[in-house]
Amino acid sequence: MRLLLAAACALLLAACAGAPARGAAAAPGLRVVTLNIYHDRADWPARLPLIVAQLRALDADVIALQEVLQTETLPNQAETLAAALGHSVQFVSVDGEDRARRYGNALLTRLPVQARDWTRLAPYEDGRSMGRARVVFRGQPVEVFFTHLHSAQNGATVRRRQLEDAADWIARSTGDAPILVMGDFNARAGAAELESLAGFVDVYQAHHPDAGPTTPTTLNPHFFPDLRGRIDLVFAEAGRFDVRDARIVVDTPDAAGTWPSDHFGVYVEVTPRPVGASR
């Protein structure tokens, strides 16, 4: 835990040191969102336009989605959102491509993609996976990993095993490009099992040092009146990014009281440092 906190402080200080001079126009950083879309529950047709509108307003380069569903009667939700936003889509599921019902995670992006891959996460009986895309941001590759971990509140041991497996796969799958890891971790920020992501920094925490594990929450209180937690997270490889912004998003209902999802999203804006830059 001390490693994560120290890295967060270092990353925040680096971000401040790398800020543009007063009055200088700075190009936007890499804008990233992670959002659990709650599959087809709670009136998906009514929620869909809310998600589209709020994601479009964020103008994100990369969007990770969890709880993505497709069935015989429901088109793949990630493909629907990607078409509305003008993004490409990578859908990852342990359900075979020959099955009518498939459930998993997705990555939407408007950036060029050099490579895509995915893996199952041990223990395999839990049916979890991690996807990977190497995107190109202003000529520089960035590795993006996305996942959705075991959901039981008492499942820290399973999540730790999944993250150990994920960390091993990340190490074997990447080269020199800076790395982002994001998704629904089903573990509150700072939880012990997240220590398996050694060398990565919780970007929201780095930008908001006073944030706690439950305040703010990414669990929508309308759906979780007695449960709070910032479990939807974006991690950045320590020393490889400057942090520009981090906030809770996709958190506004419409006039009829319909919410986009049972989770709120997390938006971060970071600037990857050039490969070989001092850490």
N, C-alpha and C positions, 0 to 999 in steps of 0.2 A: 504493500500500500504506500509505504514511504517513497518507493521508486516512482509510482504514478504521480504522487503529489509533487515531488521534486521536478519531475519532467514537465508537469503542467506549469509550474512557476517559471521554469526555464523557457518554455515555449511562449508564455505570455510576455515575458520580458523581451524575448527576441522579436515578438510581434510589434511591441512598442518601439524598439530600436529601429525596426525596419519601416516605420510609418513614413509616408511622404511628407515633404516640407509643407508648412502651412501655405494654403493657397494653390498648391500644385494639384493638377488634375490627375487622379490615379485611375488606371483602367480597372474594371471590376475583377475581383478574384474568381476562383473556381467556386461556383455556387452549387451546393449539394443539399438534398432533402432526403430524409428517411421517414416513411409513413406506413403504419399498419392500417390497411383499408377495411378490415373486418369482413372479409369475403362478401357473401350476399345477404347478410343479416341486416335487420333494421331498415328495410325498404331501400335496397340498393338503387333502384331507378330514381328515387328522390335524392339520394346521397350523391350519385354520380356527378350531376352538374355542379354541385358544391365543391367536390374535390377538384374537378377540372378547373373551375374558376379560381379557386384559391391557389392551386399549383401554378396556373398560368400567371397569376399576379406575382409570384415569386421569381419567375424567369430563371429557373434553375437549369444548370447544365447537366446534372446527373440526379436521378430520383430513384431511390431504392424503395420497393414496395414489398410488404409482407401480407400473408393471408390472401393470396391471389387465387381465384377459383375459376375453373371452366367446367361446364357440364354439357349434356346434350342440348339443353335449352338456354344455357347462359354462355355467350361468347367469352373468351378469355378476357378477364377484366383488365389485365395489364396491356393487352393489345388494344382494347377499347380506349384506355387512357392515353396510350402512346399515339394513337391515330388522332385523338383530339388535340394533343399538344405538339404534334409534328416531330416526335422522337422515334428513334429506333427502340426495339425492345428485346430483351433477353429474358426468357422465362425458364426457371429452374424448378424441377419437381422430381421427387423420387418415384412418382407415378409414371408408368411407362407411356410412351407416346401413342401407343395403341389403345389406351384407355379413354373412355368418354369423359370421365370425371378425373380431373387433375388439379392438384392443390400444391401451391408452393410460393416462391418468391420471384421477384423480377427486378431488372434494372432498366430504366428508361434513360436515354441520353440523346442529346443533339450533337455530341462531339464525335469525331472520327474514332472508330474502334479498331485497334490493331489485333486484338486477340480476345477470345472468350473461352471460358472453361467452367466446370463445376465439379463438386465432389460430394459424396455422402459423408455425414459426420458420425463417428462412433459415439455411443452405441447405436448400431444400425436399426435396432428395433424401434427407436424413437422416431424414425422417419424424418430426420432433419438434414439439411444440406447447406452448402455455402457456394455461392457463385462468384465468378471473377471476370472482370473486364479490364483490359488495358486501353484506356482512352487517351486521346492526345489533346492537351490544352495548350494553345498557343505554341505548338510545335514541340511541347515536352510531354513525354508519356507519364501517366499517373496510373498506378494500379489501384483498382477499386474492388473491394470484397464486400459481399452482402449476405446476410443470414438472418435466421429466426430460430432462437434456441428454445429448449425444453421449457414448458410453461408452468409446471407445478411449483407452488410457492415454496415447498420443501425440497425442491429438486436441485439444490446447489451442486451436489456431487455429480449429477448428470451433466449439468451445464459446464462444470469445470472440465469434465472429460471431453465434451464437445469442443470447448475452446482450446484444450491441449491439442486435439486433433486438428482443429482449424489453424492454430499457430504453426504446427508442423507443416501443413499443406501450404500456408502462406510462404514460409521460409523456402520451401522447395519450388515454388511457382514463380518467384519474382527475381528480378535482377537488380539494377541500380535505381530504378524509378521509385519515387516516393509513394507511400502506401496509405490508403484510407480503408477503414473497416467500419461498416455501419449496419444497422438493422434493429430489430426488436430482440433484445438480449434477455428479456424476462428476468432480469436481475437489476436491482436498484444501483444507480451510480455509486461506485465505491465498494460494492459487494466483493467479498473475498475471492469468489470464483473468477472475477474479472482480472485478477492479478496474473492469470495465464496469458494475458495480452501484454507481456512485459515489453517495454520499448515503445508503447503506444500511449497517447494522451487523449483523455476525454476532452474534446474540443469545447463543448459547452462549459465545462468546469474551468478550463483554461481562460475562457473569456469572461466568466462570471465566478470569480474565486469564492464568493460567499454562498453560492448555490449549494443546497443540501441534497440528500438522496431522495427526498420526497417533495421538496419545494424548489423549483416548480415541479409539477407532475406532468407526465405525458399520458397518464391514464385519465381519460375524460371522466370527471366526477359525475356527469349525468348517467353514465353506465356503471361506474365504480364508486358509489357514494361513501363507502367505508374503506377504500383502498387508495393509497397515493404512492407514486413512485416515478422517478425519471428512469424508465427502462428502455426507451428508444434513444439510441446513442450513436454518435459518430466519433470514431477514434482516428487520430492522425499519427503517423510515425513521428516519434519525437525528433525535433531538430530539423525536420524536412519541410515544414510549412510555417508560414506566418499567418496568424489568425486575424481576420478582418471583422467577423461578425458571427454571432450565434444566438438563435432565438427559437422560442416555441411558436409553431405555425399550424395552419389548417385547424384552427381552434374556434371557429365562429359559426354558430347556427344560422339558419335562414329565419325569415319572419315567422314561419310556421313552427319554429322550434326544432327543425330537423338538423341534426349534427352531421358533419362529413363522415365521422368515424367514431368508434369507441376509444380510439387513441388520438392524441394530438401528434403532429409531426415535429421534427426538429430540422431547422435550416442552419447551415453554417456556410461561411464564405472564407476561403483560405487561399493563400498564394503559395504554390509549390516553389521551393527553392531549386535553383538549377542543380542538376546532378553534378556532384563533385564540390558543391559549395560547402564552406566550413559549417560544422554543426555546432 
